[in-house]
Amino acid sequence: MSEIKLQINNLNKSFGSKQILKDLGVDFEVVTVDTEEYSNAKNPKIFVEDISRGKGRAVLERIDDKESLIISADTVVVLDDKI
């Protein structure tokens, strides 16, 4: 079985996510990057996908091991169809 190195963006802000991975026995490294969070999308799902994709790309540019699995996520609050 091959080993997968897991890179996770900004997970240090999400204790719950870190704990889930630890409980599963997943070996991971948190990589925090400072990125501009911008999207033209009006749809909240697409907006979050755009932001998450940008964070993941920023991590990829920063790490040496380009074979790493990168998990990047974001959340938004929506009220009355407005982000």
C-alpha positions as CSV (number, residue, x, y, z in Angstrom):
1,M,0.0,0.0,0.0
2,S,1.4,3.4,-0.9
3,E,1.7,6.2,1.5
4,I,-0.2,9.5,0.8
5,K,1.1,12.7,2.3
6,L,-1.9,14.9,3.3
7,Q,-1.6,18.7,3.2
8,I,-4.5,20.6,4.7
9,N,-5.0,24.3,4.2
10,N,-6.0,26.5,7.2
11,L,-7.3,23.5,9.1
12,N,-5.8,24.9,12.3
13,K,-8.8,27.2,12.5
14,S,-11.1,24.2,12.5
15,F,-10.4,22.1,15.6
16,G,-13.3,19.7,14.8
17,S,-11.8,18.8,11.4
18,K,-8.4,18.2,12.9
19,Q,-9.9,16.0,15.6
20,I,-11.8,13.9,13.1
21,L,-8.6,13.2,11.1
22,K,-6.7,12.4,14.3
23,D,-9.4,10.0,15.5
24,L,-9.2,8.3,12.1
25,G,-5.4,7.9,12.5
26,V,-4.6,10.1,9.5
27,D,-1.1,11.6,9.5
28,F,-1.4,15.2,8.2
29,E,0.4,18.5,8.1
30,V,-1.4,21.8,8.4
31,V,-0.2,24.4,5.9
32,T,-1.5,27.9,6.5
33,V,-1.4,30.3,3.6
34,D,-2.5,34.0,3.3
35,T,-4.7,34.3,0.2
36,E,-7.1,36.9,-1.2
37,E,-10.6,35.5,-0.8
38,Y,-12.4,36.8,-3.9
39,S,-15.0,35.4,-6.2
40,N,-17.5,37.0,-8.6
41,A,-20.0,34.1,-8.0
42,K,-23.4,35.0,-6.7
43,N,-24.2,31.4,-6.0
44,P,-23.0,30.5,-2.5
45,K,-21.8,27.0,-3.5
46,I,-19.8,28.3,-6.4
47,F,-18.5,31.1,-4.3
48,V,-17.1,28.7,-1.7
49,E,-15.7,26.4,-4.4
50,D,-13.8,29.3,-5.9
51,I,-12.3,30.4,-2.6
52,S,-11.4,26.8,-1.6
53,R,-9.8,26.2,-5.0
54,G,-7.7,29.4,-4.6
55,K,-6.5,28.3,-1.1
56,G,-5.6,24.8,-2.4
57,R,-3.6,26.3,-5.3
58,A,-1.8,28.6,-2.9
59,V,-0.8,25.6,-0.8
60,L,0.4,23.7,-3.9
61,E,2.6,26.6,-4.8
62,R,4.2,26.6,-1.4
63,I,4.9,23.0,-0.8
64,D,7.8,20.9,-2.2
65,D,6.0,17.5,-2.4
66,K,3.7,18.0,-5.5
67,E,2.3,14.5,-4.9
68,S,0.5,15.5,-1.7
69,L,-3.2,15.3,-1.3
70,I,-4.4,18.8,-0.5
71,I,-7.7,19.4,1.3
72,S,-8.9,23.0,1.3
73,A,-12.3,24.3,2.4
74,D,-14.2,27.4,3.3
75,T,-17.6,28.4,4.7
76,V,-19.9,31.3,4.1
77,V,-23.0,32.6,5.8
78,V,-26.0,33.2,3.6
79,L,-29.1,35.2,4.6
80,D,-31.9,36.0,2.3
81,D,-29.9,34.6,-0.6
82,K,-27.1,37.0,0.1
83,I,-23.5,36.0,1.0
